[in-house]
């Protein structure tokens, strides 16, 4: 890892560089969605709040999918993976969503 390569069988996700606190990432995402932090624990059909938080936590906080699931109240690490994949797929076709991802990413960095 020190040489920039992960040993076989070890997946390294997210950006390299400084780790951003979970609290800061969650607060930034919730501010962008204009909802209180407590809303993150609620399941809202069709909302990209939890998927966005999952993606940003994965990207900036170097948390595992299981840690992210616990932080945002999702059932499992696999559910986090599904959410992130859905978000990124939707962003490919939705300019507004893509701009939101970029805006949140810049605010966290």
MMTF fields as JSON, N, C-alpha, C and O atoms, coordinates in Angstrom:
{
  "mmtfVersion": "1.0.0",
  "mmtfProducer": "UNKNOWN",
  "numBonds": 435,
  "numAtoms": 436,
  "numGroups": 109,
  "numChains": 1,
  "numModels": 1,
  "chainsPerModel": [1],
  "groupsPerChain": [109],
  "chainIdList": ["A"],
  "bondAtomList": [4, 2, 8, 6, 12, 10, 16, 14, 20, 18, 24, 22, 28, 26, 32, 30, 36, 34, 40, 38, 44, 42, 48, 46, 52, 50, 56, 54, 60, 58, 64, 62, 68, 66, 72, 70, 76, 74, 80, 78, 84, 82, 88, 86, 92, 90, 96, 94, 100, 98, 104, 102, 108, 106, 112, 110, 116, 114, 120, 118, 124, 122, 128, 126, 132, 130, 136, 134, 140, 138, 144, 142, 148, 146, 152, 150, 156, 154, 160, 158, 164, 162, 168, 166, 172, 170, 176, 174, 180, 178, 184, 182, 188, 186, 192, 190, 196, 194, 200, 198, 204, 202, 208, 206, 212, 210, 216, 214, 220, 218, 224, 222, 228, 226, 232, 230, 236, 234, 240, 238, 244, 242, 248, 246, 252, 250, 256, 254, 260, 258, 264, 262, 268, 266, 272, 270, 276, 274, 280, 278, 284, 282, 288, 286, 292, 290, 296, 294, 300, 298, 304, 302, 308, 306, 312, 310, 316, 314, 320, 318, 324, 322, 328, 326, 332, 330, 336, 334, 340, 338, 344, 342, 348, 346, 352, 350, 356, 354, 360, 358, 364, 362, 368, 366, 372, 370, 376, 374, 380, 378, 384, 382, 388, 386, 392, 390, 396, 394, 400, 398, 404, 402, 408, 406, 412, 410, 416, 414, 420, 418, 424, 422, 428, 426, 432, 430],
  "bondOrderList": [1, 1, 1, 1, 1, 1, 1, 1, 1, 1, 1, 1, 1, 1, 1, 1, 1, 1, 1, 1, 1, 1, 1, 1, 1, 1, 1, 1, 1, 1, 1, 1, 1, 1, 1, 1, 1, 1, 1, 1, 1, 1, 1, 1, 1, 1, 1, 1, 1, 1, 1, 1, 1, 1, 1, 1, 1, 1, 1, 1, 1, 1, 1, 1, 1, 1, 1, 1, 1, 1, 1, 1, 1, 1, 1, 1, 1, 1, 1, 1, 1, 1, 1, 1, 1, 1, 1, 1, 1, 1, 1, 1, 1, 1, 1, 1, 1, 1, 1, 1, 1, 1, 1, 1, 1, 1, 1, 1],
  "groupList": [{"groupName": "UNK", "atomNameList": ["N", "CA", "C", "O"], "elementList": ["N", "C", "C", "O"], "formalChargeList": [0, 0, 0, 0], "bondAtomList": [1, 0, 2, 1, 3, 2], "bondOrderList": [1, 1, 2], "singleLetterCode": "X", "chemCompType": "L-PEPTIDE LINKING"}],
  "groupTypeList": [0, 0, 0, 0, 0, 0, 0, 0, 0, 0, 0, 0, 0, 0, 0, 0, 0, 0, 0, 0, 0, 0, 0, 0, 0, 0, 0, 0, 0, 0, 0, 0, 0, 0, 0, 0, 0, 0, 0, 0, 0, 0, 0, 0, 0, 0, 0, 0, 0, 0, 0, 0, 0, 0, 0, 0, 0, 0, 0, 0, 0, 0, 0, 0, 0, 0, 0, 0, 0, 0, 0, 0, 0, 0, 0, 0, 0, 0, 0, 0, 0, 0, 0, 0, 0, 0, 0, 0, 0, 0, 0, 0, 0, 0, 0, 0, 0, 0, 0, 0, 0, 0, 0, 0, 0, 0, 0, 0, 0],
  "groupIdList": [1, 2, 3, 4, 5, 6, 7, 8, 9, 10, 11, 12, 13, 14, 15, 16, 17, 18, 19, 20, 21, 22, 23, 24, 25, 26, 27, 28, 29, 30, 31, 32, 33, 34, 35, 36, 37, 38, 39, 40, 41, 42, 43, 44, 45, 46, 47, 48, 49, 50, 51, 52, 53, 54, 55, 56, 57, 58, 59, 60, 61, 62, 63, 64, 65, 66, 67, 68, 69, 70, 71, 72, 73, 74, 75, 76, 77, 78, 79, 80, 81, 82, 83, 84, 85, 86, 87, 88, 89, 90, 91, 92, 93, 94, 95, 96, 97, 98, 99, 100, 101, 102, 103, 104, 105, 106, 107, 108, 109],
  "secStructList": [7, 6, 6, 1, 7, 7, 7, 6, 6, 7, 7, 7, 7, 1, 7, 1, 1, 7, 7, 7, 7, 2, 2, 2, 2, 2, 2, 2, 2, 2, 2, 2, 2, 6, 7, 7, 4, 4, 4, 4, 4, 1, 7, 7, 6, 6, 7, 7, 2, 2, 2, 2, 2, 2, 2, 2, 2, 2, 2, 2, 6, 7, 7, 7, 2, 2, 2, 2, 2, 2, 2, 2, 6, 7, 1, 7, 2, 2, 2, 2, 2, 2, 2, 2, 2, 2, 2, 2, 2, 2, 2, 2, 2, 7, 2, 2, 2, 2, 2, 2, 2, 2, 2, 2, 2, 2, 2, 2, 7],
  "xCoordList": [0.819, 0.0, 0.863, 0.508, 1.982, 2.845, 3.405, 3.721, 3.528, 4.048, 2.936, 3.184, 1.709, 0.607, -0.094, -0.96, 0.268, -0.364, -0.996, -0.396, -2.207, -2.876, -2.423, -2.27, -2.207, -1.865, -3.023, -4.166, -2.759, -3.826, -4.953, -4.718, -6.171, -7.327, -7.789, -8.757, -7.127, -7.524, -8.009, -7.269, -9.251, -9.826, -9.663, -9.952, -9.203, -9.054, -10.006, -9.878, -10.968, -11.965, -11.716, -11.008, -12.317, -12.297, -11.039, -10.154, -10.99, -9.877, -8.705, -8.868, -7.557, -6.385, -6.2, -6.648, -5.557, -5.367, -5.971, -6.236, -6.185, -6.673, -8.065, -8.901, -8.293, -9.588, -10.462, -10.028, -11.681, -12.642, -13.527, -13.889, -13.873, -14.678, -16.063, -16.637, -16.576, -17.917, -18.934, -19.828, -18.792, -19.726, -19.761, -20.835, -18.599, -18.537, -19.172, -19.892, -18.909, -19.478, -21.002, -21.699, -21.515, -22.962, -23.617, -24.657, -23.027, -23.597, -23.613, -24.579, -22.572, -22.502, -23.575, -24.244, -23.744, -24.762, -26.156, -26.975, -26.429, -27.751, -28.035, -29.167, -27.029, -27.194, -27.57, -28.439, -26.934, -27.22, -28.654, -29.305, -29.142, -30.51, -31.521, -32.73, -31.005, -31.838, -32.717, -33.919, -32.091, -32.786, -31.927, -30.704, -32.563, -31.771, -31.026, -31.449, -29.947, -29.117, -29.938, -29.684, -30.905, -31.735, -32.506, -32.878, -32.751, -33.473, -32.705, -33.292, -31.408, -30.574, -30.958, -30.782, -31.471, -31.857, -33.204, -33.564, -33.942, -35.255, -35.132, -34.356, -35.9, -35.923, -36.93, -38.098, -36.479, -37.358, -37.275, -36.242, -38.356, -38.387, -38.126, -38.737, -37.214, -36.936, -35.973, -35.631, -35.531, -34.607, -33.167, -32.835, -32.333, -30.914, -30.103, -28.873, -30.773, -30.071, -29.125, -27.927, -29.64, -28.791, -27.739, -26.578, -28.118, -27.077, -25.969, -24.795, -26.339, -25.329, -24.421, -23.202, -25.021, -24.215, -23.287, -22.116, -23.808, -22.987, -21.797, -20.661, -22.075, -21.018, -19.954, -18.757, -20.395, -19.439, -18.651, -17.467, -19.289, -18.554, -17.509, -16.384, -17.887, -16.954, -15.78, -14.628, -16.081, -15.09, -14.152, -12.953, -14.699, -13.911, -13.499, -12.513, -14.228, -13.94, -13.246, -12.868, -13.08, -12.418, -13.068, -12.391, -14.376, -15.111, -15.437, -15.57, -15.565, -15.993, -17.489, -18.179, -17.979, -19.406, -20.224, -21.327, -19.721, -20.428, -20.499, -21.535, -19.407, -19.399, -20.373, -21.069, -20.416, -21.338, -22.773, -23.614, -23.063, -24.416, -24.875, -26.011, -23.993, -24.328, -24.536, -25.453, -23.699, -23.774, -25.053, -25.568, -25.569, -26.746, -28.014, -29.07, -27.921, -29.101, -29.586, -30.789, -28.648, -28.985, -28.664, -27.788, -29.369, -29.242, -27.885, -27.487, -27.152, -25.888, -24.944, -25.324, -23.716, -22.733, -23.118, -22.832, -23.763, -24.211, -25.256, -25.279, -26.115, -27.123, -26.454, -26.932, -25.363, -24.603, -24.082, -24.174, -23.544, -23.018, -24.111, -23.884, -25.279, -26.396, -26.816, -27.072, -26.884, -27.266, -26.288, -26.693, -25.016, -23.991, -24.057, -23.972, -24.206, -24.305, -25.516, -25.419, -26.652, -27.877, -27.679, -28.097, -27.038, -26.766, -25.909, -26.233, -24.83, -23.917, -24.554, -24.284, -25.389, -26.109, -27.081, -27.162, -27.807, -28.762, -28.036, -28.532, -26.868, -26.108, -25.614, -25.415, -25.416, -24.985, -26.035, -25.698, -27.292, -28.374, -28.994, -29.804, -28.636, -29.26, -28.198, -27.416, -28.191, -27.19, -27.299, -26.289, -28.532, -28.727, -28.133, -27.483, -28.355, -27.805, -26.278, -25.598, -25.752, -24.296, -23.679, -22.626, -24.34, -23.844, -23.899, -23.01, -24.945, -25.066, -23.931, -23.335, -23.633, -22.521, -21.221, -20.457, -20.971, -19.741, -19.689, -18.632, -20.833, -20.892, -20.599, -19.816, -21.215, -20.975, -19.524, -18.884, -19.018, -17.632, -16.667, -15.729, -16.903, -16.036, -16.156, -15.158, -17.354, -17.543, -16.87, -16.401, -16.815, -16.188, -14.669, -13.963, -14.169, -12.709, -11.973, -10.75],
  "yCoordList": [-1.197, 0.0, 1.26, 2.254, 1.227, 2.402, 2.776, 3.94, 1.793, 2.065, 2.392, 2.515, 2.533, 2.885, 1.706, 1.889, 0.495, -0.701, -1.488, -1.674, -1.94, -2.772, -4.215, -4.68, -4.923, -6.339, -7.101, -6.647, -8.216, -8.997, -9.288, -9.636, -9.136, -9.429, -8.292, -8.454, -7.14, -5.993, -4.892, -4.42, -4.487, -3.417, -2.089, -1.985, -1.087, 0.25, 1.152, 1.311, 1.748, 2.599, 4.051, 4.368, 4.93, 6.348, 7.04, 6.454, 8.314, 9.177, 8.931, 8.5, 9.203, 9.203, 10.623, 11.575, 10.759, 12.084, 12.127, 11.09, 13.334, 13.451, 12.85, 12.921, 12.269, 11.695, 12.796, 13.547, 12.878, 13.869, 13.173, 12.011, 13.859, 13.24, 12.858, 13.518, 11.791, 11.319, 12.431, 12.66, 13.106, 14.18, 15.272, 15.716, 15.698, 16.762, 16.328, 17.103, 15.106, 14.594, 14.56, 15.047, 13.99, 13.873, 15.246, 15.469, 16.159, 17.506, 18.214, 18.908, 18.054, 18.688, 18.133, 18.897, 16.817, 16.197, 16.65, 17.031, 16.613, 17.01, 18.485, 18.85, 19.321, 20.751, 20.93, 21.74, 20.194, 20.291, 19.848, 20.414, 18.844, 18.359, 19.167, 18.959, 20.09, 20.948, 20.124, 20.361, 19.158, 18.331, 18.243, 18.357, 18.041, 17.842, 16.502, 15.579, 16.411, 15.208, 13.974, 12.883, 14.13, 13.014, 12.354, 11.186, 13.082, 12.53, 11.398, 10.563, 11.375, 10.353, 8.956, 7.978, 8.856, 7.567, 7.079, 5.92, 7.939, 7.575, 7.062, 7.582, 6.055, 5.534, 6.35, 6.444, 6.942, 7.744, 7.219, 7.335, 6.648, 6.055, 7.129, 8.198, 6.83, 7.733, 8.865, 9.652, 8.962, 10.021, 9.561, 8.393, 10.495, 10.185, 10.628, 10.655, 10.976, 11.422, 10.346, 10.594, 9.171, 8.105, 7.639, 7.463, 7.434, 7.051, 8.096, 7.746, 9.381, 10.446, 10.411, 10.527, 10.25, 10.173, 8.965, 9.056, 7.845, 6.633, 6.869, 6.528, 7.451, 7.698, 8.637, 8.382, 9.721, 10.7, 10.151, 10.454, 9.352, 8.738, 7.764, 7.715, 7.0, 6.046, 6.796, 6.38, 7.883, 8.643, 9.46, 9.538, 10.067, 11.018, 10.532, 11.022, 9.584, 9.184, 7.839, 7.424, 7.161, 5.855, 4.858, 4.048, 4.93, 3.99, 2.747, 2.812, 1.619, 0.41, 0.513, 1.343, -0.329, -0.316, -0.698, -0.184, -1.566, -1.942, -0.762, -0.538, -0.006, 1.176, 2.23, 2.882, 2.39, 3.354, 2.92, 3.747, 1.643, 1.121, 1.44, 1.862, 1.235, 1.531, 3.032, 3.436, 3.847, 5.302, 5.91, 6.879, 5.361, 5.968, 5.15, 5.515, 4.046, 3.257, 2.36, 2.16, 1.817, 0.879, -0.524, -0.699, -1.513, -2.877, -3.53, -4.27, -3.278, -4.002, -3.233, -2.257, -3.702, -3.127, -3.343, -2.505, -4.457, -4.736, -3.711, -3.307, -3.293, -2.28, -0.947, -0.218, -0.639, 0.579, 0.502, 1.472, -0.631, -0.819, -0.628, 0.017, -1.183, -1.055, 0.413, 0.898, 1.116, 2.534, 3.379, 4.207, 3.164, 3.949, 3.679, 4.603, 2.431, 2.072, 2.743, 3.251, 2.746, 3.379, 4.887, 5.456, 5.518, 6.953, 7.276, 8.184, 6.547, 6.829, 6.538, 7.236, 5.521, 5.211, 6.351, 6.785, 6.828, 7.921, 9.208, 9.98, 9.434, 10.658, 10.699, 11.778, 9.54, 9.508, 10.128, 10.67, 10.052, 10.545, 11.842, 12.448, 12.277, 13.45, 14.515, 14.383, 15.565, 16.627, 17.3, 17.626, 17.503, 18.177, 17.359, 17.909, 16.062, 15.175, 15.15, 15.18, 15.097, 15.104, 16.393, 16.362, 17.525, 18.805, 18.817, 19.362, 18.215, 18.144, 17.314, 17.702, 16.183, 15.343, 16.141, 16.113, 16.844, 17.638, 18.765, 19.053, 19.401, 20.507, 19.997, 20.608, 18.892, 18.316, 17.869, 18.083, 17.249, 16.781, 17.947, 17.832, 19.067, 20.248, 20.817, 21.238, 20.831, 21.384, 20.54, 21.065, 19.254, 18.363, 18.412, 18.366, 18.502, 18.469, 19.624, 19.709],
  "zCoordList": [0.0, 0.0, 0.0, -0.635, 0.7, 0.779, -0.593, -0.84, -1.481, -2.82, -3.81, -5.009, -3.309, -4.19, -4.83, -5.686, -4.426, -4.97, -3.831, -2.773, -4.068, -3.067, -3.248, -4.378, -2.149, -2.264, -2.924, -2.856, -3.54, -4.182, -3.192, -2.035, -3.677, -2.841, -1.958, -1.215, -2.014, -1.198, -2.122, -2.985, -1.937, -2.755, -2.031, -0.839, -2.745, -2.187, -2.949, -4.163, -2.24, -2.861, -2.509, -1.554, -3.305, -2.987, -3.433, -4.057, -3.091, -3.442, -2.52, -1.378, -3.016, -2.147, -1.653, -2.291, -0.549, 0.013, 1.407, 2.014, 1.904, 3.281, 3.449, 2.548, 4.599, 4.924, 5.518, 6.392, 5.037, 5.534, 6.559, 6.375, 7.619, 8.671, 8.17, 7.303, 8.729, 8.388, 8.638, 7.824, 9.748, 10.112, 9.046, 8.642, 8.597, 7.587, 6.267, 5.638, 5.855, 4.609, 4.716, 3.826, 5.796, 5.969, 6.048, 5.429, 6.793, 6.901, 5.554, 5.236, 4.764, 3.45, 2.519, 1.822, 2.5, 1.645, 2.086, 1.249, 3.375, 3.866, 3.589, 3.273, 3.704, 3.394, 1.926, 1.604, 1.053, -0.379, -0.685, -1.563, 0.035, -0.152, 0.667, 0.562, 1.482, 2.323, 3.269, 3.389, 3.932, 4.916, 6.175, 6.099, 7.339, 8.565, 8.508, 7.813, 9.226, 9.235, 9.623, 9.113, 10.506, 10.938, 9.799, 9.906, 8.716, 7.569, 6.898, 6.21, 7.096, 6.469, 6.958, 6.231, 8.163, 8.725, 8.19, 8.397, 7.513, 6.978, 5.551, 4.749, 5.258, 3.898, 3.1, 3.479, 1.99, 1.155, -0.265, -0.924, -0.723, -2.06, -3.116, -3.096, -4.033, -5.137, -4.814, -5.697, -3.568, -3.173, -3.376, -3.177, -3.77, -3.917, -2.7, -2.759, -1.598, -0.393, 0.136, 0.273, 0.432, 0.962, -0.045, 0.326, -1.315, -2.278, -2.394, -2.518, -2.354, -2.445, -1.219, -1.337, -0.046, 1.175, 1.111, 1.477, 0.651, 0.531, -0.392, -0.062, -1.541, -2.532, -1.97, -2.105, -1.342, -0.821, 0.365, 0.511, 1.206, 2.319, 1.791, 2.288, 0.792, 0.193, -0.432, -0.308, -1.093, -1.84, -0.954, -1.219, 0.095, 0.878, 2.264, 2.815, 2.836, 4.212, 4.331, 5.427, 3.208, 3.192, 4.143, 4.775, 4.233, 5.072, 4.251, 3.029, 4.938, 4.25, 3.983, 4.575, 3.092, 2.791, 4.023, 4.207, 4.847, 6.072, 7.037, 7.663, 7.165, 8.026, 7.501, 8.279, 6.194, 5.587, 5.845, 6.197, 5.675, 5.912, 7.33, 7.547, 8.277, 9.669, 9.881, 10.596, 9.272, 9.467, 8.909, 9.466, 7.826, 7.196, 7.389, 6.873, 8.126, 8.435, 7.318, 7.15, 6.553, 5.475, 5.981, 6.828, 5.465, 5.958, 5.845, 6.745, 4.755, 4.568, 3.65, 3.005, 3.616, 2.707, 1.258, 0.403, 0.981, -0.386, -0.827, -1.989, 0.097, -0.217, -0.57, -1.439, 0.102, -0.205, -1.631, -2.384, -1.996, -3.345, -4.399, -5.422, -4.15, -5.076, -5.199, -6.301, -4.064, -4.078, -4.888, -5.704, -4.658, -5.357, -6.857, -7.665, -7.218, -8.635, -9.285, -10.402, -8.591, -9.086, -9.281, -10.29, -8.301, -8.378, -9.595, -10.361, -9.774, -10.88, -12.233, -13.211, -12.292, -13.533, -13.862, -15.011, -12.87, -13.089, -13.481, -14.301, -12.896, -13.183, -14.625, -15.182, -15.226, -16.628, -17.546, -18.599, -17.154, -17.998, -17.487, -18.188, -16.295, -15.687, -15.385, -14.444, -16.203, -16.032, -14.664, -14.04, -14.206, -12.926, -11.78, -10.891, -11.805, -10.783, -10.87, -9.845, -12.066, -12.257, -11.712, -11.075, -11.965, -11.425, -9.904, -9.249, -9.343, -7.885, -7.293, -6.288, -7.907, -7.444, -7.468, -6.503, -8.555, -8.676, -7.653, -7.092, -7.413, -6.445, -5.033, -4.307, -4.644, -3.317, -3.19, -2.161, -4.242, -4.241, -4.004, -3.215, -4.691, -4.504, -3.092, -2.506, -2.552, -1.2, -0.146, 0.863, -0.361, 0.615, 0.486, 1.494, -0.711, -0.937, -0.328, -0.447]
}
